[in-house]
Amino acid sequence: MMADGFMSDKLKKLLTQKPLLWTEHAKFKMRQYGLSEARVKRVLRAPTRVEAGIAPKTVAVMAPASNKKHELWCMYQDTKKARRIIAAWRYPGVSPVREPPPFPEDLMA
């Protein structure tokens, strides 16, 4: 990774880790689909695909399962202080590609 002097402010904003807040719905779905907290964090940290979530101001991230027969999805919402995990689920097969998430204006400037 680059030294601090060479890293742009935009890149710093993207790489900062926010504390995770888990909703009760997300915890329930993780139990239902047999997903551990560590596995969901791995999907968040290294997604294969990133899309706009179906709820307003949310982002959905995907990583394939180890057996390649399922996809693991996680939907989250960023607030100023934390990243709220809204849902996590398994999708059987390969899901269709949707639109990418909109980038915040302050990152694009």
C-alpha positions, 0 to 999 in steps of 0.5 A: 500500500502507498505511504500516507503522503502519496494517498489522496483524500478521496482514497482515504475516504473510501478505505476508512473503516466505520464501525458496523451496526447490525439490525435485528433483521440482518441477525435473523437472516444470518441465522436463517441462511447459516452465515457467520458475522466473519463471512458477512464482513468478508463479503463487505471487505472484498465484494465481487460485485457492488450494486445499488440496493433496493431500499433508498440510500443503500448499497448491495455487495456480492461475493460468490460462495466457496462452492460457486453454486450460491452468491452471498449478498449483504445490503448496508447503509452508510451513515456519518458514524457507522455502517448499518448492515440491513440484510444478508442472504444467499442467492441460489445460482447467479443473479442478474446484473443491475445498476452500480451504486451512485458515487457521492459527489464529494468523492467525485470532485 
